[in-house]
Amino acid sequence: MRITFLGTGTSMGVPVIACHCEVCQSADPHDRRLRTSALIETDAGENILVDIGPDFREQMLRHRVEHLDGILITHAHRDHVGGLDDIRSFNYVQHRKMDLYCNHEARVAIERDYHYIFDYHQFPGLPEARIHELTGDERFGLGSVEVVPVKAMHKDLPVLGYRVGNLGYITDANHIEPEELVKLKGVEVLVINALRKTKHFSHYCLPEALEVIERVSPRKAYLTHLSHEMGLYAAVSKELPEHVELAYDGLKVDI
């Protein structure tokens, strides 16, 4: 399979509006980050999206994505679900509802904030979706691949990471219980959030993310959900272990 990093930035993206720091003013395209999302392409030709933030439309057009087989949602903060209204383009061309996978907390928030998607209506052109609520303890098939949810905490909010085949994907987490980390053992590639170098109340910082990577022991790890406080891509890249890289928008990794 292949993962394409559609966005690797935080809720404000990089550059941040009205910020004049060296990262936000950088001319290096690696330092320009849309809100965090990823596309998983399977060997069978399926497209699985992880999170659907407010940059979803631009990301789909930029990468010429013409079909989606399902969306794995980590949690319902706006930078991870703010693009839901634009699934209607795929509804039109695929002639079916979009399948969304999330935990209970995310389902409640999505059905509240996007009630018009799920309410009975006769108004033409509204998005259409079907939510599959996950406990976090199950395994399920999505197309040709098995998906294993991984329970984590984003401060006091339960969120989900996902293992898809030999890929592990965790974002917006700052704690994972040991029994959940076991689900990631044996992955070839681990993607994990690292907001900045110093500690944060709801996200892994760089040292914490590196500790999780060491415990999981993937062949390769990529850091995502990066803020401008992390520093310049070129500078930080030189500080990382050999098997760890900063992800950047547009990066494609074959697994």
Residue frames as qw, qx, qy, qz and C-alpha x, y, z in Angstrom:
[[0.000, 0.889, 0.458, 0.000, 0.00, 0.00, 0.00],
 [0.387, 0.314, -0.027, 0.866, 0.95, 3.64, -0.14],
 [0.207, -0.792, -0.444, 0.365, 0.30, 6.57, 2.20],
 [0.309, 0.520, 0.151, 0.782, 0.22, 10.11, 0.89],
 [0.254, -0.474, -0.454, 0.711, 0.46, 12.89, 3.45],
 [0.152, 0.737, 0.492, 0.438, -2.23, 15.35, 2.33],
 [0.146, -0.849, 0.096, -0.498, -1.61, 17.69, 5.25],
 [0.720, -0.062, -0.521, 0.454, 0.86, 17.66, 8.13],
 [0.068, 0.396, -0.244, 0.883, 0.07, 20.86, 10.02],
 [0.034, -0.265, -0.752, 0.603, -1.86, 21.75, 13.14],
 [0.168, 0.710, 0.662, -0.174, -5.31, 23.32, 13.45],
 [0.085, 0.869, 0.004, -0.487, -3.95, 26.68, 12.25],
 [0.805, 0.533, 0.099, 0.242, -1.78, 25.21, 9.51],
 [0.478, -0.570, 0.243, 0.622, 1.65, 26.55, 8.59],
 [0.197, 0.196, -0.338, 0.899, 2.18, 29.39, 7.88],
 [0.128, -0.611, -0.683, 0.379, -0.05, 30.73, 10.62],
 [0.136, 0.834, 0.351, 0.404, -2.09, 33.81, 9.70],
 [0.109, -0.944, 0.075, -0.301, -0.26, 37.04, 10.61],
 [0.793, -0.525, 0.178, 0.255, 2.76, 35.20, 12.03],
 [0.385, 0.868, -0.312, 0.039, 6.23, 36.50, 11.13],
 [0.692, -0.509, 0.502, 0.102, 8.37, 33.73, 12.63],
 [0.006, 0.540, -0.717, -0.441, 11.11, 32.16, 10.49],
 [0.328, 0.143, 0.930, 0.084, 9.04, 29.02, 9.85],
 [0.379, 0.709, 0.535, -0.259, 5.96, 30.91, 8.68],
 [0.239, 0.865, -0.192, -0.396, 8.14, 33.13, 6.49],
 [0.511, -0.311, 0.725, 0.341, 10.17, 30.21, 5.10],
 [0.507, 0.515, -0.370, -0.583, 10.46, 29.80, 1.33],
 [0.002, 0.200, -0.977, -0.074, 11.01, 26.06, 1.73],
 [0.626, -0.143, -0.413, -0.646, 7.85, 24.22, 0.52],
 [0.541, -0.129, -0.806, 0.204, 8.45, 21.60, 3.24],
 [0.115, -0.158, -0.543, 0.817, 7.47, 24.28, 5.75],
 [0.453, -0.018, -0.136, -0.881, 4.03, 24.88, 4.22],
 [0.041, -0.088, -0.984, 0.152, 1.50, 22.60, 5.90],
 [0.530, -0.314, -0.353, -0.704, -2.23, 22.11, 5.40],
 [0.638, -0.371, 0.422, -0.526, -4.31, 20.60, 8.19],
 [0.206, -0.336, 0.919, 0.013, -3.47, 16.98, 9.00],
 [0.860, 0.257, 0.198, -0.395, -4.92, 14.26, 6.77],
 [0.182, -0.415, 0.833, 0.318, -3.63, 11.24, 4.86],
 [0.808, 0.310, -0.158, -0.476, -4.67, 9.05, 1.96],
 [0.486, -0.295, 0.821, 0.052, -4.05, 5.30, 2.05],
 [0.681, 0.416, -0.362, -0.483, -4.05, 3.53, -1.32],
 [0.769, -0.213, 0.596, -0.094, -4.29, -0.26, -1.20],
 [0.204, -0.256, 0.819, 0.471, -2.90, -2.75, -3.69],
 [0.286, 0.458, 0.838, 0.074, -6.50, -3.48, -4.69],
 [0.139, 0.395, 0.377, 0.826, -7.00, 0.13, -5.77],
 [0.325, -0.789, -0.521, -0.013, -9.03, 1.33, -2.79],
 [0.184, 0.493, -0.196, 0.827, -8.65, 4.84, -1.38],
 [0.537, -0.631, -0.533, 0.172, -9.03, 5.24, 2.38],
 [0.088, 0.719, -0.117, 0.680, -8.92, 8.73, 3.87],
 [0.531, -0.391, -0.561, 0.501, -7.74, 9.41, 7.41],
 [0.120, -0.615, -0.319, 0.711, -9.49, 12.56, 8.69],
 [0.285, 0.610, 0.536, 0.509, -11.29, 15.13, 6.60],
 [0.291, -0.510, -0.260, 0.767, -10.26, 18.60, 7.70],
 [0.252, 0.823, 0.222, -0.458, -11.11, 22.05, 6.34],
 [0.069, 0.627, -0.550, -0.548, -8.51, 21.70, 3.56],
 [0.651, 0.124, 0.749, -0.011, -10.18, 18.54, 2.21],
 [0.619, 0.738, 0.231, -0.140, -11.40, 20.07, -1.06],
 [0.192, 0.867, -0.439, -0.133, -7.99, 21.51, -1.90],
 [0.410, -0.428, 0.804, 0.045, -6.26, 18.25, -0.96],
 [0.716, 0.311, 0.623, -0.050, -8.54, 16.15, -3.19],
 [0.542, 0.835, 0.035, -0.082, -8.01, 18.47, -6.14],
 [0.063, -0.820, 0.559, 0.108, -4.27, 18.77, -5.56],
 [0.330, -0.321, 0.885, 0.069, -3.82, 14.99, -5.60],
 [0.507, 0.185, -0.538, -0.647, -6.51, 14.25, -8.18],
 [0.195, 0.039, 0.937, -0.288, -8.39, 11.81, -5.97],
 [0.416, -0.021, -0.479, -0.772, -11.40, 10.54, -7.90],
 [0.741, -0.351, -0.470, -0.327, -12.95, 8.06, -5.45],
 [0.150, -0.444, 0.683, -0.561, -13.00, 7.30, -1.74],
 [0.587, -0.150, -0.779, -0.161, -13.95, 3.96, -0.23],
 [0.605, -0.660, -0.440, 0.072, -14.22, 5.18, 3.36],
 [0.089, 0.735, -0.278, 0.612, -13.00, 7.72, 5.90],
 [0.677, -0.316, -0.540, 0.387, -11.30, 6.83, 9.17],
 [0.126, -0.833, 0.012, -0.538, -11.88, 9.63, 11.67],
 [0.479, 0.110, -0.641, 0.590, -9.54, 10.03, 14.62],
 [0.128, -0.511, -0.589, 0.613, -11.74, 12.56, 16.48],
 [0.202, 0.762, 0.568, 0.238, -14.21, 15.33, 15.76],
 [0.229, -0.657, -0.016, 0.719, -12.18, 18.50, 16.32],
 [0.497, 0.788, 0.138, -0.335, -12.82, 20.88, 13.47],
 [0.122, 0.722, -0.594, -0.335, -9.36, 20.57, 11.93],
 [0.202, -0.176, 0.956, 0.122, -10.08, 16.86, 11.47],
 [0.292, 0.455, 0.841, 0.006, -13.72, 16.86, 10.29],
 [0.125, 0.622, 0.133, -0.762, -14.26, 20.38, 8.93],
 [0.169, 0.306, -0.607, -0.714, -14.39, 19.19, 5.31],
 [0.340, 0.207, 0.907, -0.137, -17.33, 16.80, 5.72],
 [0.481, 0.629, 0.255, -0.555, -19.70, 18.94, 3.69],
 [0.326, 0.636, -0.504, -0.485, -17.56, 18.38, 0.60],
 [0.380, -0.067, 0.920, 0.069, -18.13, 14.60, 0.53],
 [0.607, 0.548, 0.383, -0.429, -21.13, 15.41, -1.65],
 [0.364, 0.658, -0.508, -0.420, -18.85, 15.57, -4.68],
 [0.015, 0.239, -0.969, -0.057, -18.02, 11.91, -4.11],
 [0.479, 0.315, 0.693, -0.437, -21.69, 11.14, -3.41],
 [0.558, 0.627, -0.055, -0.541, -22.49, 12.43, -6.90],
 [0.419, 0.558, -0.662, -0.274, -19.86, 10.41, -8.75],
 [0.048, 0.189, -0.970, 0.144, -20.03, 7.24, -6.63],
 [0.595, -0.255, -0.424, -0.633, -23.85, 7.21, -6.25],
 [0.707, -0.361, -0.597, 0.118, -23.72, 6.12, -2.61],
 [0.452, -0.882, 0.034, -0.126, -23.38, 7.37, 0.92],
 [0.364, 0.613, -0.595, 0.371, -19.87, 7.90, 2.28],
 [0.834, -0.376, -0.394, 0.092, -18.83, 5.45, 5.01],
 [0.019, -0.748, 0.402, -0.527, -17.38, 7.14, 8.10],
 [0.800, -0.219, -0.519, 0.208, -15.66, 5.22, 10.91],
 [0.021, 0.583, -0.353, 0.731, -15.23, 6.81, 14.35],
 [0.238, -0.153, -0.836, 0.470, -15.71, 6.33, 18.09],
 [0.135, -0.710, -0.689, 0.057, -18.82, 7.28, 20.08],
 [0.221, -0.670, -0.156, 0.691, -17.56, 10.72, 21.10],
 [0.090, -0.215, 0.484, 0.843, -16.84, 11.66, 17.49],
 [0.027, -0.420, -0.825, -0.376, -20.18, 10.29, 16.32],
 [0.142, -0.755, -0.547, 0.331, -22.09, 12.45, 18.80],
 [0.159, -0.604, 0.092, 0.776, -20.18, 15.57, 17.75],
 [0.085, -0.042, 0.680, 0.727, -20.52, 14.89, 14.02],
 [0.063, -0.540, -0.806, -0.232, -24.23, 14.19, 14.20],
 [0.154, -0.778, -0.378, 0.478, -24.70, 17.40, 16.20],
 [0.143, -0.587, 0.230, 0.763, -22.52, 19.69, 14.09],
 [0.150, 0.175, -0.686, -0.690, -23.53, 18.18, 10.74],
 [0.447, 0.247, 0.726, -0.461, -27.11, 17.32, 11.65],
 [0.574, 0.545, -0.057, -0.608, -28.34, 18.26, 8.18],
 [0.276, 0.379, -0.840, -0.273, -26.43, 15.30, 6.76],
 [0.094, -0.046, -0.982, 0.156, -28.32, 12.84, 8.95],
 [0.391, 0.322, 0.458, -0.730, -31.72, 14.50, 9.47],
 [0.455, 0.489, 0.725, 0.167, -34.57, 13.47, 7.20],
 [0.087, 0.620, -0.086, -0.775, -34.67, 15.95, 4.37],
 [0.667, 0.537, 0.504, 0.111, -35.85, 16.36, 0.82],
 [0.122, 0.922, -0.189, -0.315, -33.53, 19.19, -0.11],
 [0.908, 0.367, 0.016, 0.201, -31.42, 18.05, -3.08],
 [0.481, 0.711, -0.297, 0.418, -27.64, 18.22, -3.07],
 [0.498, -0.743, 0.358, -0.267, -26.94, 17.72, 0.64],
 [0.181, 0.473, -0.859, 0.068, -24.07, 15.40, 1.63],
 [0.910, -0.184, -0.146, -0.341, -24.89, 11.78, 2.41],
 [0.182, 0.505, -0.791, 0.294, -22.97, 9.68, 4.93],
 [0.875, -0.311, -0.327, -0.178, -23.26, 6.52, 6.97],
 [0.135, -0.705, 0.586, -0.377, -21.49, 6.37, 10.36],
 [0.850, -0.081, -0.515, 0.068, -19.99, 3.15, 11.69],
 [0.399, -0.800, 0.295, -0.339, -19.42, 3.58, 15.42],
 [0.707, 0.258, -0.604, 0.261, -16.31, 1.84, 16.76],
 [0.720, -0.688, -0.093, -0.010, -15.63, 0.76, 20.33],
 [0.057, 0.828, -0.551, 0.093, -11.89, 0.60, 19.67],
 [0.561, -0.352, 0.740, -0.120, -11.74, -3.09, 20.60],
 [0.841, 0.367, 0.378, -0.126, -12.79, -4.56, 17.25],
 [0.258, -0.285, 0.641, 0.665, -11.12, -5.36, 13.95],
 [0.602, 0.599, 0.405, -0.339, -12.96, -4.74, 10.71],
 [0.559, 0.155, 0.559, 0.592, -12.48, -5.03, 6.99],
 [0.246, 0.797, 0.054, -0.550, -12.44, -1.96, 4.80],
 [0.603, 0.637, -0.397, -0.270, -12.19, -3.12, 1.23],
 [0.863, 0.232, -0.437, 0.102, -9.31, -5.55, 0.98],
 [0.322, 0.400, -0.595, 0.619, -7.53, -4.51, 4.20],
 [0.569, -0.560, -0.581, 0.159, -8.02, -5.14, 7.90],
 [0.000, -0.674, 0.160, -0.721, -8.29, -2.08, 10.13],
 [0.601, -0.380, -0.600, 0.367, -7.45, -2.21, 13.84],
 [0.161, -0.887, -0.050, -0.429, -8.49, 0.83, 15.92],
 [0.578, 0.005, -0.493, 0.650, -6.00, 1.99, 18.55],
 [0.330, -0.870, -0.355, -0.090, -7.46, 3.82, 21.55],
 [0.483, 0.128, -0.229, 0.836, -5.61, 6.92, 22.73],
 [0.195, -0.816, -0.439, 0.322, -6.24, 10.09, 24.72],
 [0.298, 0.528, 0.124, 0.785, -6.10, 13.71, 23.50],
 [0.184, -0.341, 0.418, -0.822, -5.94, 15.31, 26.96],
 [0.404, 0.063, 0.761, -0.503, -9.31, 14.06, 28.33],
 [0.703, 0.402, -0.069, -0.582, -10.88, 13.26, 24.93],
 [0.717, -0.059, 0.682, 0.131, -10.85, 9.62, 23.75],
 [0.447, 0.664, -0.353, -0.485, -9.51, 9.45, 20.19],
 [0.936, 0.096, 0.336, 0.047, -8.67, 6.65, 17.78],
 [0.023, 0.606, -0.663, -0.439, -5.53, 5.85, 15.90],
 [0.909, 0.286, 0.074, -0.295, -5.56, 3.10, 13.30],
 [0.363, -0.377, 0.784, 0.332, -3.46, 0.20, 12.14],
 [0.770, 0.523, 0.016, -0.366, -4.08, -0.54, 8.47],
 [0.891, 0.347, -0.231, 0.183, -2.03, -3.55, 7.44],
 [0.759, -0.120, -0.200, 0.608, 1.58, -2.72, 8.24],
 [0.133, 0.498, -0.011, 0.857, 0.89, 0.99, 8.73],
 [0.337, -0.591, -0.610, 0.407, 0.19, 2.59, 12.11],
 [0.096, 0.534, 0.178, 0.821, -1.31, 6.10, 12.26],
 [0.391, -0.631, -0.542, 0.394, -1.69, 8.12, 15.47],
 [0.196, 0.419, 0.041, 0.885, -2.48, 11.82, 15.64],
 [0.353, -0.576, 0.026, -0.737, -3.66, 14.30, 18.26],
 [0.846, -0.388, -0.365, 0.027, -2.70, 12.00, 21.12],
 [0.020, 0.735, -0.515, 0.441, -0.69, 12.55, 24.26],
 [0.430, -0.336, 0.775, -0.321, -1.24, 9.16, 25.94],
 [0.775, 0.130, -0.501, -0.362, -1.64, 5.55, 24.80],
 [0.771, -0.434, 0.401, -0.239, -2.01, 2.69, 27.25],
 [0.197, -0.473, 0.833, 0.208, 0.56, -0.14, 26.91],
 [0.545, 0.219, 0.808, -0.046, -2.09, -2.66, 25.84],
 [0.532, 0.788, 0.202, -0.236, -3.07, -0.38, 22.96],
 [0.065, 0.781, -0.548, -0.291, 0.54, 0.13, 21.87],
 [0.523, -0.146, 0.833, 0.103, 0.78, -3.65, 21.49],
 [0.651, 0.602, 0.435, -0.153, -1.64, -3.34, 18.56],
 [0.361, 0.891, -0.221, -0.162, 1.06, -1.41, 16.69],
 [0.514, -0.505, 0.661, 0.210, 3.83, -3.95, 17.21],
 [0.616, 0.119, 0.706, 0.328, 5.21, -5.20, 13.91],
 [0.434, 0.864, 0.213, -0.140, 4.18, -2.25, 11.76],
 [0.706, 0.236, 0.166, 0.647, 6.69, -1.29, 9.10],
 [0.154, 0.405, 0.058, 0.900, 5.74, 2.38, 9.19],
 [0.263, -0.647, -0.609, 0.376, 4.44, 4.41, 12.12],
 [0.080, 0.565, 0.153, 0.807, 3.00, 7.91, 11.71],
 [0.448, -0.589, -0.563, 0.367, 2.66, 9.85, 14.96],
 [0.016, 0.934, 0.148, 0.324, 1.93, 13.42, 15.99],
 [0.612, -0.273, -0.206, 0.713, 4.67, 15.64, 17.40],
 [0.073, 0.939, 0.336, 0.016, 3.43, 19.18, 17.90],
 [0.128, 0.910, -0.288, 0.270, 6.64, 20.87, 18.98],
 [0.542, 0.328, -0.662, 0.401, 9.83, 20.24, 20.94],
 [0.102, -0.213, 0.613, -0.754, 8.47, 21.33, 24.33],
 [0.028, 0.286, 0.935, -0.209, 5.73, 19.61, 26.31],
 [0.347, -0.184, -0.280, -0.876, 2.09, 20.30, 25.44],
 [0.465, -0.080, 0.604, -0.642, -1.08, 19.55, 27.42],
 [0.791, 0.277, 0.352, -0.417, -2.86, 17.51, 24.71],
 [0.785, 0.573, -0.231, -0.050, -0.31, 16.49, 22.05],
 [0.877, -0.192, 0.075, 0.435, 2.88, 14.49, 22.09],
 [0.029, 0.917, -0.321, -0.234, 5.93, 16.71, 21.95],
 [0.593, 0.593, -0.540, -0.064, 9.02, 15.58, 20.05],
 [0.014, -0.418, 0.862, -0.287, 10.74, 13.69, 22.93],
 [0.630, 0.041, 0.601, -0.490, 7.47, 11.92, 23.81],
 [0.808, 0.473, -0.083, -0.341, 6.82, 10.92, 20.21],
 [0.411, 0.573, -0.708, 0.046, 10.36, 9.55, 19.91],
 [0.315, -0.268, 0.816, -0.404, 9.76, 7.50, 23.06],
 [0.790, 0.250, 0.355, -0.433, 6.62, 5.94, 21.57],
 [0.677, 0.600, -0.384, -0.185, 8.49, 5.20, 18.35],
 [0.095, 0.506, -0.834, 0.199, 11.22, 3.44, 20.32],
 [0.526, -0.065, 0.724, -0.441, 8.63, 1.28, 22.10],
 [0.809, 0.426, 0.183, -0.361, 6.83, 0.31, 18.88],
 [0.446, -0.417, 0.668, 0.426, 10.10, -0.18, 16.92],
 [0.727, 0.629, 0.231, -0.150, 8.86, 0.35, 13.35],
 [0.737, 0.175, 0.269, 0.595, 11.25, 0.19, 10.41],
 [0.213, 0.289, 0.146, 0.922, 10.44, 3.83, 9.68],
 [0.115, -0.692, -0.603, 0.380, 8.55, 6.57, 11.49],
 [0.177, 0.456, 0.275, 0.828, 7.13, 9.88, 10.29],
 [0.121, -0.418, -0.514, 0.739, 6.13, 12.83, 12.45],
 [0.004, 0.525, 0.542, 0.656, 2.97, 14.75, 11.59],
 [0.318, -0.856, -0.394, -0.102, 0.61, 17.39, 13.02],
 [0.600, -0.091, -0.128, 0.784, 3.58, 19.75, 13.27],
 [0.037, -0.949, -0.268, 0.161, 3.25, 23.34, 14.42],
 [0.414, 0.814, -0.165, 0.374, 5.42, 26.27, 13.43],
 [0.459, -0.789, 0.360, -0.191, 6.94, 25.98, 16.92],
 [0.965, -0.061, 0.181, 0.181, 8.70, 22.75, 15.89],
 [0.308, -0.645, 0.421, 0.559, 11.18, 24.73, 13.81],
 [0.455, 0.602, -0.420, -0.503, 12.38, 24.71, 10.22],
 [0.978, 0.151, 0.037, -0.138, 12.08, 21.41, 8.36],
 [0.668, 0.571, -0.395, 0.266, 15.72, 21.51, 7.22],
 [0.044, -0.608, 0.597, -0.522, 17.08, 22.18, 10.70],
 [0.733, -0.274, 0.428, -0.452, 14.92, 19.73, 12.64],
 [0.937, 0.279, -0.168, -0.127, 15.53, 16.95, 10.12],
 [0.478, 0.558, -0.587, 0.340, 19.23, 16.97, 11.02],
 [0.284, -0.459, 0.603, -0.587, 18.41, 16.39, 14.69],
 [0.871, -0.073, 0.106, -0.474, 16.30, 13.24, 14.27],
 [0.625, -0.253, 0.733, 0.093, 17.31, 9.57, 14.50],
 [0.017, -0.259, 0.742, 0.618, 18.10, 7.96, 11.15],
 [0.011, -0.305, -0.925, -0.227, 14.80, 6.03, 10.97],
 [0.022, 0.734, 0.560, -0.383, 12.62, 9.04, 11.89],
 [0.245, 0.213, 0.345, 0.881, 11.61, 11.83, 9.50],
 [0.259, 0.420, 0.291, -0.820, 9.39, 14.88, 9.54],
 [0.410, 0.509, 0.723, 0.225, 6.50, 14.25, 7.20],
 [0.037, 0.366, -0.106, -0.924, 5.57, 17.02, 4.77],
 [0.625, 0.511, 0.292, -0.513, 2.63, 17.74, 2.53],
 [0.667, 0.604, -0.310, -0.307, 2.73, 15.60, -0.61],
 [0.106, -0.484, 0.868, -0.032, 5.14, 12.99, 0.77],
 [0.898, 0.081, -0.218, -0.375, 4.35, 9.51, -0.55],
 [0.239, -0.483, 0.828, -0.156, 5.58, 6.40, 1.25],
 [0.771, 0.096, -0.534, -0.334, 5.24, 2.86, -0.10],
 [0.532, -0.437, 0.614, -0.386, 4.75, 0.16, 2.51]]
